[in-house]
Amino acid sequence: MEKQSKKDIIAKYKQSENDTGSVQVQVALLTERINHLTEHLKTNNNDNHSRRGLLMMVGKRKGFLQYLKERDIEAYRKLIKDLDIREVK
């Protein structure tokens, strides 16, 4: 992920001026990395090391989303709508 795209994502989802670690920012950054890695795996389908990393990122994102769903359901709904991802169960 390029520095500028990372800065843009942080600027879009931050909650306060110096916010770089809130749940919304972390989910957005993970989603960007997941999307990038998914495209990589479409052309390199035997890259099992990257596939494992992808699955770990998806699991981490799921944990963040479950946490956000428990704490702030409105922010959770807004975030999954903005990022176009499915709800966690």
Secondary structure, DSSP 8 states (H G I E B T S, - for coil): --HHHHHHHHHHH-SSTT-SSSHHHHHHHHHHHHHHHHHHHHH-TT-HHHHHHHHHHHHHHHHHHHHHHHH-HHHHHHHHHHHT-----
